[in-house]
């Protein structure tokens, strides 16, 4: 005889989800996140044109002063998108 163990708390959560959403399917995951630096692309390109020796880390530091708390990796990705 095979015994199935059922977690009551999980059954309650599923029932609540079914009542609220109408189904118990998983929520969608992944997808493209909006780019935080899209509005600053022109500034980034102008800054690099003025000082081509700047690093992405120094650009990230300058963006922090401008109110954008981003990593150097985010700056790199935005520059790659800009070409």
PyMOL Python script that loads the backbone (N, CA, C, O; Angstrom):
from pymol import cmd

cmd.read_pdbstr("""\
ATOM      1  N   UNK A   1       0.846  -1.173   0.000  1.00  0.00           N
ATOM      2  CA  UNK A   1       0.000   0.000   0.000  1.00  0.00           C
ATOM      3  C   UNK A   1       0.895   1.241   0.000  1.00  0.00           C
ATOM      4  O   UNK A   1       1.852   1.341   0.768  1.00  0.00           O
ATOM      5  N   UNK A   2       0.565   2.152  -0.857  1.00  0.00           N
ATOM      6  CA  UNK A   2       1.360   3.369  -0.968  1.00  0.00           C
ATOM      7  C   UNK A   2       0.630   4.499  -0.251  1.00  0.00           C
ATOM      8  O   UNK A   2      -0.557   4.736  -0.474  1.00  0.00           O
ATOM      9  N   UNK A   3       1.365   5.185   0.612  1.00  0.00           N
ATOM     10  CA  UNK A   3       0.770   6.252   1.396  1.00  0.00           C
ATOM     11  C   UNK A   3       1.216   7.588   0.806  1.00  0.00           C
ATOM     12  O   UNK A   3       2.411   7.824   0.626  1.00  0.00           O
ATOM     13  N   UNK A   4       0.267   8.451   0.510  1.00  0.00           N
ATOM     14  CA  UNK A   4       0.585   9.781   0.015  1.00  0.00           C
ATOM     15  C   UNK A   4       0.477  10.768   1.166  1.00  0.00           C
ATOM     16  O   UNK A   4      -0.531  10.812   1.873  1.00  0.00           O
ATOM     17  N   UNK A   5       1.510  11.543   1.341  1.00  0.00           N
ATOM     18  CA  UNK A   5       1.495  12.556   2.380  1.00  0.00           C
ATOM     19  C   UNK A   5       1.037  13.861   1.754  1.00  0.00           C
ATOM     20  O   UNK A   5       1.562  14.263   0.715  1.00  0.00           O
ATOM     21  N   UNK A   6       0.103  14.505   2.344  1.00  0.00           N
ATOM     22  CA  UNK A   6      -0.459  15.744   1.823  1.00  0.00           C
ATOM     23  C   UNK A   6      -0.191  16.862   2.810  1.00  0.00           C
ATOM     24  O   UNK A   6      -0.486  16.746   4.000  1.00  0.00           O
ATOM     25  N   UNK A   7       0.359  17.918   2.312  1.00  0.00           N
ATOM     26  CA  UNK A   7       0.585  19.073   3.167  1.00  0.00           C
ATOM     27  C   UNK A   7      -0.677  19.921   3.171  1.00  0.00           C
ATOM     28  O   UNK A   7      -1.104  20.426   2.132  1.00  0.00           O
ATOM     29  N   UNK A   8      -1.253  20.068   4.323  1.00  0.00           N
ATOM     30  CA  UNK A   8      -2.503  20.808   4.452  1.00  0.00           C
ATOM     31  C   UNK A   8      -2.301  22.276   4.098  1.00  0.00           C
ATOM     32  O   UNK A   8      -3.157  22.877   3.449  1.00  0.00           O
ATOM     33  N   UNK A   9      -1.174  22.863   4.519  1.00  0.00           N
ATOM     34  CA  UNK A   9      -0.953  24.276   4.231  1.00  0.00           C
ATOM     35  C   UNK A   9      -0.867  24.529   2.728  1.00  0.00           C
ATOM     36  O   UNK A   9      -1.313  25.569   2.243  1.00  0.00           O
ATOM     37  N   UNK A  10      -0.295  23.577   1.994  1.00  0.00           N
ATOM     38  CA  UNK A  10      -0.197  23.715   0.556  1.00  0.00           C
ATOM     39  C   UNK A  10      -1.583  23.618  -0.091  1.00  0.00           C
ATOM     40  O   UNK A  10      -1.893  24.349  -1.032  1.00  0.00           O
ATOM     41  N   UNK A  11      -2.400  22.711   0.423  1.00  0.00           N
ATOM     42  CA  UNK A  11      -3.759  22.575  -0.105  1.00  0.00           C
ATOM     43  C   UNK A  11      -4.573  23.842   0.163  1.00  0.00           C
ATOM     44  O   UNK A  11      -5.380  24.249  -0.673  1.00  0.00           O
ATOM     45  N   UNK A  12      -4.367  24.456   1.306  1.00  0.00           N
ATOM     46  CA  UNK A  12      -5.077  25.690   1.630  1.00  0.00           C
ATOM     47  C   UNK A  12      -4.632  26.818   0.696  1.00  0.00           C
ATOM     48  O   UNK A  12      -5.463  27.584   0.208  1.00  0.00           O
ATOM     49  N   UNK A  13      -3.327  26.920   0.449  1.00  0.00           N
ATOM     50  CA  UNK A  13      -2.818  27.963  -0.445  1.00  0.00           C
ATOM     51  C   UNK A  13      -3.341  27.772  -1.866  1.00  0.00           C
ATOM     52  O   UNK A  13      -3.698  28.743  -2.533  1.00  0.00           O
ATOM     53  N   UNK A  14      -3.389  26.518  -2.333  1.00  0.00           N
ATOM     54  CA  UNK A  14      -3.916  26.237  -3.667  1.00  0.00           C
ATOM     55  C   UNK A  14      -5.393  26.607  -3.750  1.00  0.00           C
ATOM     56  O   UNK A  14      -5.843  27.176  -4.744  1.00  0.00           O
ATOM     57  N   UNK A  15      -6.140  26.283  -2.706  1.00  0.00           N
ATOM     58  CA  UNK A  15      -7.565  26.605  -2.695  1.00  0.00           C
ATOM     59  C   UNK A  15      -7.773  28.126  -2.703  1.00  0.00           C
ATOM     60  O   UNK A  15      -8.665  28.627  -3.387  1.00  0.00           O
ATOM     61  N   UNK A  16      -6.952  28.854  -1.946  1.00  0.00           N
ATOM     62  CA  UNK A  16      -7.049  30.311  -1.938  1.00  0.00           C
ATOM     63  C   UNK A  16      -6.699  30.875  -3.313  1.00  0.00           C
ATOM     64  O   UNK A  16      -7.364  31.785  -3.809  1.00  0.00           O
ATOM     65  N   UNK A  17      -5.661  30.332  -3.914  1.00  0.00           N
ATOM     66  CA  UNK A  17      -5.238  30.794  -5.235  1.00  0.00           C
ATOM     67  C   UNK A  17      -6.321  30.514  -6.282  1.00  0.00           C
ATOM     68  O   UNK A  17      -6.577  31.342  -7.155  1.00  0.00           O
ATOM     69  N   UNK A  18      -6.948  29.353  -6.187  1.00  0.00           N
ATOM     70  CA  UNK A  18      -8.018  29.008  -7.100  1.00  0.00           C
ATOM     71  C   UNK A  18      -9.201  29.957  -6.918  1.00  0.00           C
ATOM     72  O   UNK A  18      -9.823  30.372  -7.896  1.00  0.00           O
ATOM     73  N   UNK A  19      -9.504  30.292  -5.692  1.00  0.00           N
ATOM     74  CA  UNK A  19     -10.620  31.193  -5.409  1.00  0.00           C
ATOM     75  C   UNK A  19     -10.334  32.608  -5.923  1.00  0.00           C
ATOM     76  O   UNK A  19     -11.224  33.252  -6.477  1.00  0.00           O
ATOM     77  N   UNK A  20      -9.103  33.096  -5.745  1.00  0.00           N
ATOM     78  CA  UNK A  20      -8.763  34.471  -6.126  1.00  0.00           C
ATOM     79  C   UNK A  20      -8.511  34.590  -7.630  1.00  0.00           C
ATOM     80  O   UNK A  20      -9.053  35.484  -8.280  1.00  0.00           O
ATOM     81  N   UNK A  21      -7.697  33.699  -8.180  1.00  0.00           N
ATOM     82  CA  UNK A  21      -7.275  33.820  -9.574  1.00  0.00           C
ATOM     83  C   UNK A  21      -8.096  32.983 -10.550  1.00  0.00           C
ATOM     84  O   UNK A  21      -8.112  33.261 -11.749  1.00  0.00           O
ATOM     85  N   UNK A  22      -8.759  31.987 -10.053  1.00  0.00           N
ATOM     86  CA  UNK A  22      -9.528  31.118 -10.936  1.00  0.00           C
ATOM     87  C   UNK A  22      -8.752  29.933 -11.462  1.00  0.00           C
ATOM     88  O   UNK A  22      -9.316  29.091 -12.160  1.00  0.00           O
ATOM     89  N   UNK A  23      -7.453  29.845 -11.142  1.00  0.00           N
ATOM     90  CA  UNK A  23      -6.657  28.680 -11.523  1.00  0.00           C
ATOM     91  C   UNK A  23      -5.480  28.546 -10.562  1.00  0.00           C
ATOM     92  O   UNK A  23      -5.218  29.436  -9.752  1.00  0.00           O
ATOM     93  N   UNK A  24      -4.783  27.432 -10.662  1.00  0.00           N
ATOM     94  CA  UNK A  24      -3.636  27.199  -9.780  1.00  0.00           C
ATOM     95  C   UNK A  24      -2.339  27.099 -10.589  1.00  0.00           C
ATOM     96  O   UNK A  24      -1.346  26.543 -10.121  1.00  0.00           O
ATOM     97  N   UNK A  25      -2.363  27.642 -11.802  1.00  0.00           N
ATOM     98  CA  UNK A  25      -1.169  27.599 -12.643  1.00  0.00           C
ATOM     99  C   UNK A  25      -0.074  28.481 -12.045  1.00  0.00           C
ATOM    100  O   UNK A  25      -0.345  29.433 -11.313  1.00  0.00           O
ATOM    101  N   UNK A  26       1.150  28.140 -12.373  1.00  0.00           N
ATOM    102  CA  UNK A  26       2.293  28.916 -11.890  1.00  0.00           C
ATOM    103  C   UNK A  26       2.281  30.298 -12.519  1.00  0.00           C
ATOM    104  O   UNK A  26       1.794  30.482 -13.634  1.00  0.00           O
ATOM    105  N   UNK A  27       2.820  31.263 -11.796  1.00  0.00           N
ATOM    106  CA  UNK A  27       2.937  32.622 -12.308  1.00  0.00           C
ATOM    107  C   UNK A  27       4.021  32.647 -13.387  1.00  0.00           C
ATOM    108  O   UNK A  27       4.972  31.869 -13.318  1.00  0.00           O
ATOM    109  N   UNK A  28       3.890  33.522 -14.374  1.00  0.00           N
ATOM    110  CA  UNK A  28       4.922  33.599 -15.408  1.00  0.00           C
ATOM    111  C   UNK A  28       6.251  34.076 -14.821  1.00  0.00           C
ATOM    112  O   UNK A  28       6.286  34.912 -13.918  1.00  0.00           O
ATOM    113  N   UNK A  29       7.337  33.526 -15.355  1.00  0.00           N
ATOM    114  CA  UNK A  29       8.666  33.880 -14.876  1.00  0.00           C
ATOM    115  C   UNK A  29       9.517  34.352 -16.047  1.00  0.00           C
ATOM    116  O   UNK A  29       9.234  34.050 -17.207  1.00  0.00           O
ATOM    117  N   UNK A  30      10.544  35.083 -15.722  1.00  0.00           N
ATOM    118  CA  UNK A  30      11.508  35.496 -16.727  1.00  0.00           C
ATOM    119  C   UNK A  30      11.025  36.666 -17.551  1.00  0.00           C
ATOM    120  O   UNK A  30      10.243  37.494 -17.084  1.00  0.00           O
ATOM    121  N   UNK A  31      11.492  36.721 -18.765  1.00  0.00           N
ATOM    122  CA  UNK A  31      11.124  37.814 -19.655  1.00  0.00           C
ATOM    123  C   UNK A  31      12.141  38.933 -19.605  1.00  0.00           C
ATOM    124  O   UNK A  31      13.115  38.869 -18.855  1.00  0.00           O
ATOM    125  N   UNK A  32      11.917  39.934 -20.389  1.00  0.00           N
ATOM    126  CA  UNK A  32      12.825  41.071 -20.453  1.00  0.00           C
ATOM    127  C   UNK A  32      12.456  42.110 -19.400  1.00  0.00           C
ATOM    128  O   UNK A  32      11.308  42.546 -19.313  1.00  0.00           O
ATOM    129  N   UNK A  33      13.419  42.486 -18.625  1.00  0.00           N
ATOM    130  CA  UNK A  33      13.203  43.559 -17.653  1.00  0.00           C
ATOM    131  C   UNK A  33      13.455  44.894 -18.337  1.00  0.00           C
ATOM    132  O   UNK A  33      14.323  44.986 -19.205  1.00  0.00           O
ATOM    133  N   UNK A  34      12.722  45.916 -17.966  1.00  0.00           N
ATOM    134  CA  UNK A  34      12.969  47.219 -18.587  1.00  0.00           C
ATOM    135  C   UNK A  34      14.347  47.747 -18.199  1.00  0.00           C
ATOM    136  O   UNK A  34      14.803  47.558 -17.072  1.00  0.00           O
ATOM    137  N   UNK A  35      14.988  48.398 -19.132  1.00  0.00           N
ATOM    138  CA  UNK A  35      16.334  48.923 -18.897  1.00  0.00           C
ATOM    139  C   UNK A  35      16.257  50.236 -18.127  1.00  0.00           C
ATOM    140  O   UNK A  35      15.582  51.176 -18.548  1.00  0.00           O
ATOM    141  N   UNK A  36      16.943  50.289 -17.014  1.00  0.00           N
ATOM    142  CA  UNK A  36      16.949  51.482 -16.172  1.00  0.00           C
ATOM    143  C   UNK A  36      17.665  52.641 -16.871  1.00  0.00           C
ATOM    144  O   UNK A  36      17.284  53.800 -16.714  1.00  0.00           O
ATOM    145  N   UNK A  37      18.691  52.321 -17.633  1.00  0.00           N
ATOM    146  CA  UNK A  37      19.535  53.365 -18.210  1.00  0.00           C
ATOM    147  C   UNK A  37      19.118  53.808 -19.606  1.00  0.00           C
ATOM    148  O   UNK A  37      19.849  54.564 -20.246  1.00  0.00           O
ATOM    149  N   UNK A  38      17.980  53.364 -20.091  1.00  0.00           N
ATOM    150  CA  UNK A  38      17.550  53.749 -21.443  1.00  0.00           C
ATOM    151  C   UNK A  38      17.401  55.261 -21.563  1.00  0.00           C
ATOM    152  O   UNK A  38      17.716  55.839 -22.603  1.00  0.00           O
ATOM    153  N   UNK A  39      16.924  55.894 -20.504  1.00  0.00           N
ATOM    154  CA  UNK A  39      16.750  57.352 -20.551  1.00  0.00           C
ATOM    155  C   UNK A  39      18.089  58.089 -20.487  1.00  0.00           C
ATOM    156  O   UNK A  39      18.153  59.267 -20.835  1.00  0.00           O
ATOM    157  N   UNK A  40      19.137  57.431 -20.057  1.00  0.00           N
ATOM    158  CA  UNK A  40      20.452  58.061 -19.922  1.00  0.00           C
ATOM    159  C   UNK A  40      21.405  57.700 -21.055  1.00  0.00           C
ATOM    160  O   UNK A  40      22.595  58.011 -20.990  1.00  0.00           O
ATOM    161  N   UNK A  41      20.896  57.053 -22.082  1.00  0.00           N
ATOM    162  CA  UNK A  41      21.762  56.611 -23.181  1.00  0.00           C
ATOM    163  C   UNK A  41      22.457  57.780 -23.869  1.00  0.00           C
ATOM    164  O   UNK A  41      23.652  57.707 -24.155  1.00  0.00           O
ATOM    165  N   UNK A  42      21.736  58.836 -24.133  1.00  0.00           N
ATOM    166  CA  UNK A  42      22.333  60.001 -24.800  1.00  0.00           C
ATOM    167  C   UNK A  42      23.426  60.609 -23.927  1.00  0.00           C
ATOM    168  O   UNK A  42      24.479  61.000 -24.431  1.00  0.00           O
ATOM    169  N   UNK A  43      23.179  60.688 -22.615  1.00  0.00           N
ATOM    170  CA  UNK A  43      24.192  61.231 -21.710  1.00  0.00           C
ATOM    171  C   UNK A  43      25.433  60.349 -21.700  1.00  0.00           C
ATOM    172  O   UNK A  43      26.555  60.854 -21.731  1.00  0.00           O
ATOM    173  N   UNK A  44      25.235  59.015 -21.655  1.00  0.00           N
ATOM    174  CA  UNK A  44      26.372  58.089 -21.642  1.00  0.00           C
ATOM    175  C   UNK A  44      27.223  58.257 -22.905  1.00  0.00           C
ATOM    176  O   UNK A  44      28.448  58.344 -22.829  1.00  0.00           O
ATOM    177  N   UNK A  45      26.568  58.301 -24.054  1.00  0.00           N
ATOM    178  CA  UNK A  45      27.310  58.424 -25.306  1.00  0.00           C
ATOM    179  C   UNK A  45      28.025  59.766 -25.402  1.00  0.00           C
ATOM    180  O   UNK A  45      29.155  59.833 -25.885  1.00  0.00           O
ATOM    181  N   UNK A  46      27.374  60.838 -24.946  1.00  0.00           N
ATOM    182  CA  UNK A  46      28.019  62.153 -24.956  1.00  0.00           C
ATOM    183  C   UNK A  46      29.203  62.179 -24.006  1.00  0.00           C
ATOM    184  O   UNK A  46      30.237  62.774 -24.310  1.00  0.00           O
ATOM    185  N   UNK A  47      29.054  61.541 -22.870  1.00  0.00           N
ATOM    186  CA  UNK A  47      30.146  61.492 -21.876  1.00  0.00           C
ATOM    187  C   UNK A  47      31.339  60.724 -22.426  1.00  0.00           C
ATOM    188  O   UNK A  47      32.486  61.125 -22.230  1.00  0.00           O
ATOM    189  N   UNK A  48      31.069  59.620 -23.115  1.00  0.00           N
ATOM    190  CA  UNK A  48      32.164  58.839 -23.705  1.00  0.00           C
ATOM    191  C   UNK A  48      32.807  59.574 -24.883  1.00  0.00           C
ATOM    192  O   UNK A  48      34.006  59.435 -25.121  1.00  0.00           O
ATOM    193  N   UNK A  49      32.025  60.344 -25.607  1.00  0.00           N
ATOM    194  CA  UNK A  49      32.592  61.114 -26.705  1.00  0.00           C
ATOM    195  C   UNK A  49      33.511  62.214 -26.174  1.00  0.00           C
ATOM    196  O   UNK A  49      34.544  62.513 -26.773  1.00  0.00           O
ATOM    197  N   UNK A  50      33.129  62.809 -25.048  1.00  0.00           N
ATOM    198  CA  UNK A  50      33.948  63.862 -24.446  1.00  0.00           C
ATOM    199  C   UNK A  50      35.218  63.298 -23.817  1.00  0.00           C
ATOM    200  O   UNK A  50      36.289  63.894 -23.925  1.00  0.00           O
ATOM    201  N   UNK A  51      35.091  62.139 -23.155  1.00  0.00           N
ATOM    202  CA  UNK A  51      36.239  61.493 -22.499  1.00  0.00           C
ATOM    203  C   UNK A  51      36.256  60.009 -22.857  1.00  0.00           C
ATOM    204  O   UNK A  51      35.712  59.195 -22.111  1.00  0.00           O
ATOM    205  N   UNK A  52      36.865  59.644 -23.977  1.00  0.00           N
ATOM    206  CA  UNK A  52      36.824  58.251 -24.424  1.00  0.00           C
ATOM    207  C   UNK A  52      37.596  57.275 -23.539  1.00  0.00           C
ATOM    208  O   UNK A  52      37.446  56.062 -23.688  1.00  0.00           O
ATOM    209  N   UNK A  53      38.411  57.777 -22.630  1.00  0.00           N
ATOM    210  CA  UNK A  53      39.211  56.897 -21.777  1.00  0.00           C
ATOM    211  C   UNK A  53      38.469  56.450 -20.512  1.00  0.00           C
ATOM    212  O   UNK A  53      39.025  55.706 -19.704  1.00  0.00           O
ATOM    213  N   UNK A  54      37.233  56.892 -20.336  1.00  0.00           N
ATOM    214  CA  UNK A  54      36.474  56.530 -19.130  1.00  0.00           C
ATOM    215  C   UNK A  54      36.185  55.030 -19.093  1.00  0.00           C
ATOM    216  O   UNK A  54      35.956  54.397 -20.124  1.00  0.00           O
ATOM    217  N   UNK A  55      36.202  54.487 -17.895  1.00  0.00           N
ATOM    218  CA  UNK A  55      35.844  53.084 -17.722  1.00  0.00           C
ATOM    219  C   UNK A  55      34.368  52.976 -17.369  1.00  0.00           C
ATOM    220  O   UNK A  55      33.735  53.960 -16.985  1.00  0.00           O
ATOM    221  N   UNK A  56      33.826  51.766 -17.506  1.00  0.00           N
ATOM    222  CA  UNK A  56      32.416  51.582 -17.163  1.00  0.00           C
ATOM    223  C   UNK A  56      32.206  51.758 -15.663  1.00  0.00           C
ATOM    224  O   UNK A  56      31.128  52.170 -15.235  1.00  0.00           O
ATOM    225  N   UNK A  57      33.217  51.454 -14.868  1.00  0.00           N
ATOM    226  CA  UNK A  57      33.101  51.663 -13.418  1.00  0.00           C
ATOM    227  C   UNK A  57      33.022  53.155 -13.075  1.00  0.00           C
ATOM    228  O   UNK A  57      32.251  53.554 -12.203  1.00  0.00           O
ATOM    229  N   UNK A  58      33.809  53.960 -13.751  1.00  0.00           N
ATOM    230  CA  UNK A  58      33.742  55.409 -13.483  1.00  0.00           C
ATOM    231  C   UNK A  58      32.420  55.982 -13.982  1.00  0.00           C
ATOM    232  O   UNK A  58      31.869  56.893 -13.364  1.00  0.00           O
ATOM    233  N   UNK A  59      31.904  55.458 -15.096  1.00  0.00           N
ATOM    234  CA  UNK A  59      30.590  55.893 -15.564  1.00  0.00           C
ATOM    235  C   UNK A  59      29.498  55.500 -14.573  1.00  0.00           C
ATOM    236  O   UNK A  59      28.567  56.269 -14.337  1.00  0.00           O
ATOM    237  N   UNK A  60      29.611  54.304 -13.992  1.00  0.00           N
ATOM    238  CA  UNK A  60      28.633  53.877 -12.980  1.00  0.00           C
ATOM    239  C   UNK A  60      28.700  54.787 -11.763  1.00  0.00           C
ATOM    240  O   UNK A  60      27.668  55.107 -11.172  1.00  0.00           O
ATOM    241  N   UNK A  61      29.919  55.212 -11.376  1.00  0.00           N
ATOM    242  CA  UNK A  61      30.063  56.137 -10.248  1.00  0.00           C
ATOM    243  C   UNK A  61      29.415  57.489 -10.564  1.00  0.00           C
ATOM    244  O   UNK A  61      28.755  58.079  -9.708  1.00  0.00           O
ATOM    245  N   UNK A  62      29.602  57.971 -11.779  1.00  0.00           N
ATOM    246  CA  UNK A  62      28.985  59.240 -12.167  1.00  0.00           C
ATOM    247  C   UNK A  62      27.458  59.123 -12.214  1.00  0.00           C
ATOM    248  O   UNK A  62      26.745  60.064 -11.865  1.00  0.00           O
ATOM    249  N   UNK A  63      26.973  57.976 -12.642  1.00  0.00           N
ATOM    250  CA  UNK A  63      25.519  57.771 -12.673  1.00  0.00           C
ATOM    251  C   UNK A  63      24.940  57.717 -11.260  1.00  0.00           C
ATOM    252  O   UNK A  63      23.809  58.151 -11.039  1.00  0.00           O
ATOM    253  N   UNK A  64      25.712  57.185 -10.295  1.00  0.00           N
ATOM    254  CA  UNK A  64      25.253  57.178  -8.902  1.00  0.00           C
ATOM    255  C   UNK A  64      25.061  58.604  -8.396  1.00  0.00           C
ATOM    256  O   UNK A  64      24.110  58.889  -7.667  1.00  0.00           O
ATOM    257  N   UNK A  65      25.966  59.496  -8.786  1.00  0.00           N
ATOM    258  CA  UNK A  65      25.839  60.906  -8.404  1.00  0.00           C
ATOM    259  C   UNK A  65      24.577  61.501  -9.039  1.00  0.00           C
ATOM    260  O   UNK A  65      23.922  62.354  -8.440  1.00  0.00           O
ATOM    261  N   UNK A  66      24.241  61.050 -10.247  1.00  0.00           N
ATOM    262  CA  UNK A  66      23.053  61.531 -10.944  1.00  0.00           C
ATOM    263  C   UNK A  66      21.761  60.872 -10.443  1.00  0.00           C
ATOM    264  O   UNK A  66      20.674  61.214 -10.907  1.00  0.00           O
ATOM    265  N   UNK A  67      21.876  59.924  -9.492  1.00  0.00           N
ATOM    266  CA  UNK A  67      20.688  59.316  -8.899  1.00  0.00           C
ATOM    267  C   UNK A  67      20.343  57.932  -9.408  1.00  0.00           C
ATOM    268  O   UNK A  67      19.278  57.408  -9.082  1.00  0.00           O
ATOM    269  N   UNK A  68      21.212  57.329 -10.197  1.00  0.00           N
ATOM    270  CA  UNK A  68      20.983  55.978 -10.711  1.00  0.00           C
ATOM    271  C   UNK A  68      21.934  55.024  -9.999  1.00  0.00           C
ATOM    272  O   UNK A  68      23.142  55.056 -10.232  1.00  0.00           O
ATOM    273  N   UNK A  69      21.395  54.186  -9.142  1.00  0.00           N
ATOM    274  CA  UNK A  69      22.221  53.220  -8.411  1.00  0.00           C
ATOM    275  C   UNK A  69      22.338  51.950  -9.252  1.00  0.00           C
ATOM    276  O   UNK A  69      21.545  51.020  -9.109  1.00  0.00           O
ATOM    277  N   UNK A  70      23.334  51.927 -10.127  1.00  0.00           N
ATOM    278  CA  UNK A  70      23.522  50.812 -11.054  1.00  0.00           C
ATOM    279  C   UNK A  70      24.931  50.260 -10.921  1.00  0.00           C
ATOM    280  O   UNK A  70      25.833  50.922 -10.407  1.00  0.00           O
ATOM    281  N   UNK A  71      25.096  49.051 -11.388  1.00  0.00           N
ATOM    282  CA  UNK A  71      26.416  48.430 -11.373  1.00  0.00           C
ATOM    283  C   UNK A  71      27.148  48.750 -12.678  1.00  0.00           C
ATOM    284  O   UNK A  71      26.553  49.250 -13.633  1.00  0.00           O
ATOM    285  N   UNK A  72      28.420  48.459 -12.700  1.00  0.00           N
ATOM    286  CA  UNK A  72      29.196  48.663 -13.928  1.00  0.00           C
ATOM    287  C   UNK A  72      28.701  47.721 -15.024  1.00  0.00           C
ATOM    288  O   UNK A  72      28.811  48.021 -16.213  1.00  0.00           O
ATOM    289  N   UNK A  73      28.159  46.585 -14.607  1.00  0.00           N
ATOM    290  CA  UNK A  73      27.633  45.628 -15.574  1.00  0.00           C
ATOM    291  C   UNK A  73      26.408  46.200 -16.301  1.00  0.00           C
ATOM    292  O   UNK A  73      26.250  45.991 -17.504  1.00  0.00           O
ATOM    293  N   UNK A  74      25.556  46.911 -15.587  1.00  0.00           N
ATOM    294  CA  UNK A  74      24.393  47.543 -16.208  1.00  0.00           C
ATOM    295  C   UNK A  74      24.828  48.597 -17.218  1.00  0.00           C
ATOM    296  O   UNK A  74      24.224  48.735 -18.282  1.00  0.00           O
ATOM    297  N   UNK A  75      25.874  49.335 -16.881  1.00  0.00           N
ATOM    298  CA  UNK A  75      26.396  50.349 -17.806  1.00  0.00           C
ATOM    299  C   UNK A  75      26.935  49.668 -19.059  1.00  0.00           C
ATOM    300  O   UNK A  75      26.694  50.129 -20.174  1.00  0.00           O
ATOM    301  N   UNK A  76      27.664  48.572 -18.873  1.00  0.00           N
ATOM    302  CA  UNK A  76      28.224  47.827 -19.994  1.00  0.00           C
ATOM    303  C   UNK A  76      27.123  47.328 -20.928  1.00  0.00           C
ATOM    304  O   UNK A  76      27.234  47.447 -22.148  1.00  0.00           O
ATOM    305  N   UNK A  77      26.070  46.774 -20.350  1.00  0.00           N
ATOM    306  CA  UNK A  77      24.956  46.267 -21.159  1.00  0.00           C
ATOM    307  C   UNK A  77      24.276  47.395 -21.926  1.00  0.00           C
ATOM    308  O   UNK A  77      23.900  47.211 -23.084  1.00  0.00           O
ATOM    309  N   UNK A  78      24.115  48.542 -21.309  1.00  0.00           N
ATOM    310  CA  UNK A  78      23.491  49.669 -21.999  1.00  0.00           C
ATOM    311  C   UNK A  78      24.369  50.161 -23.146  1.00  0.00           C
ATOM    312  O   UNK A  78      23.860  50.506 -24.212  1.00  0.00           O
ATOM    313  N   UNK A  79      25.657  50.195 -22.936  1.00  0.00           N
ATOM    314  CA  UNK A  79      26.561  50.621 -24.003  1.00  0.00           C
ATOM    315  C   UNK A  79      26.560  49.619 -25.154  1.00  0.00           C
ATOM    316  O   UNK A  79      26.656  50.015 -26.315  1.00  0.00           O
ATOM    317  N   UNK A  80      26.454  48.336 -24.848  1.00  0.00           N
ATOM    318  CA  UNK A  80      26.369  47.333 -25.904  1.00  0.00           C
ATOM    319  C   UNK A  80      25.085  47.477 -26.695  1.00  0.00           C
ATOM    320  O   UNK A  80      25.082  47.320 -27.915  1.00  0.00           O
ATOM    321  N   UNK A  81      23.959  47.785 -25.981  1.00  0.00           N
ATOM    322  CA  UNK A  81      22.692  47.999 -26.680  1.00  0.00           C
ATOM    323  C   UNK A  81      22.794  49.201 -27.615  1.00  0.00           C
ATOM    324  O   UNK A  81      22.238  49.199 -28.713  1.00  0.00           O
ATOM    325  N   UNK A  82      23.511  50.224 -27.163  1.00  0.00           N
ATOM    326  CA  UNK A  82      23.643  51.448 -27.967  1.00  0.00           C
ATOM    327  C   UNK A  82      24.579  51.263 -29.153  1.00  0.00           C
ATOM    328  O   UNK A  82      24.548  52.043 -30.104  1.00  0.00           O
ATOM    329  N   UNK A  83      25.402  50.237 -29.093  1.00  0.00           N
ATOM    330  CA  UNK A  83      26.324  49.973 -30.196  1.00  0.00           C
ATOM    331  C   UNK A  83      27.608  50.719 -30.027  1.00  0.00           C
ATOM    332  O   UNK A  83      28.500  50.610 -30.869  1.00  0.00           O
TER     333      UNK A  83
END
""", "prot")
cmd.dss("prot")
cmd.show_as("cartoon", "prot")
cmd.util.cbc("prot")
cmd.orient("prot")
